[in-house]
Amino acid sequence: QVQLVESGGGLVQPGESLRLSCAASGFTFRTYAMSWYRQAPGKEREFLARITATGGSSDYTESVKGRFTISRDNAKNTVYLQMNNLKPEDTAVYYCYVRLRLGRGDYWGQGTQVTVST
C-alpha cells in the first residue's frame, strides 16, 4: 500500500527555519519524482517544489524560491523540505505528493502543520 507520512511541522517565529520530512513506502521510491504542496485556510492547495527521482534537479514556485530547498535520500525512502527565513504567509498544512505511473494513481500524505507567528 502506498503511504506518505509527513513530519517536522511546528510553531516558529518569523525568520526561523524548519525541516519537514516525508517518509514513503509501498512503491519504488527511487524511481519517482516527489513534490511538496501546501494549503492555507481558505486558499487552494499550492505547489511548492518538485525533485526528480535521482535528486538531480528540482523546481520551485516563485514565492519560496531561494528560501526553500527540496532534497531526498533514496536509501531512506524520504524526501525533505528545508524552509528558511519563514514568514507568516508560510502558515499552512504542508503535504508531500507522488504521481505513480498511468493507472496507479496519485497519493498525498496526511499533512503537517506549519505555523509562523509573531
C-alpha positions in Angstrom: 0.0 0.0 0.0 1.3 3.4 -0.9 1.9 5.6 2.1 3.3 9.1 2.6 3.8 10.4 6.2 4.9 14.0 6.8 6.6 15.2 9.9 8.6 18.1 11.3 6.0 20.8 11.4 5.5 23.1 14.3 5.2 26.7 15.6 8.1 29.1 14.8 8.7 32.8 14.8 9.3 34.8 11.6 12.8 34.4 10.3 13.3 30.9 11.8 13.7 27.6 10.0 12.1 24.2 9.8 12.9 21.0 8.1 10.0 18.8 7.0 10.3 15.1 6.2 8.1 12.7 4.2 8.6 9.0 4.7 7.4 6.9 1.7 6.5 3.3 1.4 4.6 0.9 -0.9 6.2 1.9 -4.2 9.7 2.0 -5.7 10.6 5.4 -4.2 13.9 5.8 -6.1 12.2 5.8 -9.5 9.6 8.6 -8.9 9.7 12.3 -8.7 8.4 13.7 -5.4 6.7 17.0 -4.7 5.7 19.3 -1.8 2.4 21.3 -1.7 0.8 23.4 1.0 -2.7 24.7 1.8 -3.6 27.7 3.9 -7.0 28.2 5.4 -9.5 29.5 2.7 -7.0 29.0 -0.1 -6.4 26.4 -2.8 -3.6 23.9 -2.5 -0.4 25.4 -3.8 2.5 23.7 -5.5 5.9 24.4 -3.8 8.6 22.2 -5.0 9.4 19.0 -7.0 12.5 16.9 -7.2 13.4 14.3 -9.8 13.8 10.6 -9.0 17.6 10.8 -8.7 17.6 14.2 -7.0 19.5 15.7 -9.9 17.2 18.7 -10.5 14.4 20.5 -8.7 11.7 23.1 -9.4 10.1 25.7 -7.1 7.3 28.2 -7.1 8.5 31.8 -7.1 7.1 32.6 -3.7 9.6 30.2 -2.0 12.5 30.2 -4.4 15.7 31.0 -2.5 14.2 30.2 0.9 13.0 26.6 0.5 15.1 23.6 -0.6 13.8 20.2 -1.6 16.0 17.1 -1.2 15.8 13.4 -1.0 17.6 10.3 0.4 16.6 7.3 -1.7 18.4 5.0 0.7 15.9 6.1 3.4 12.8 6.5 1.1 12.5 10.1 2.4 12.0 13.5 0.8 12.7 16.7 2.7 11.8 20.3 2.6 14.2 22.7 4.3 12.4 26.0 4.9 14.5 29.1 5.9 13.5 32.6 6.7 9.9 31.6 7.4 7.2 34.3 7.0 3.7 34.4 8.5 2.4 33.9 4.9 4.0 30.4 5.0 1.5 29.3 7.6 -0.3 26.2 6.1 -0.6 22.5 6.2 2.2 21.0 4.2 1.8 17.8 2.1 4.0 15.5 0.1 2.8 14.0 -3.2 3.7 11.4 -5.7 2.1 10.6 -9.1 2.6 7.0 -9.9 2.6 5.5 -13.4 -0.6 5.6 -15.5 -3.4 3.6 -13.9 -1.8 3.5 -10.5 -3.0 6.8 -9.0 -1.9 9.9 -7.2 -1.1 9.9 -3.5 -1.0 12.5 -0.8 0.2 12.4 2.8 -1.9 13.4 5.8 -0.1 16.7 6.1 1.9 18.5 8.8 1.0 21.9 10.2 3.5 24.8 10.0 2.6 28.0 11.9 4.7 31.1 11.7 3.6 33.7 14.2 5.0 36.8 16.0 
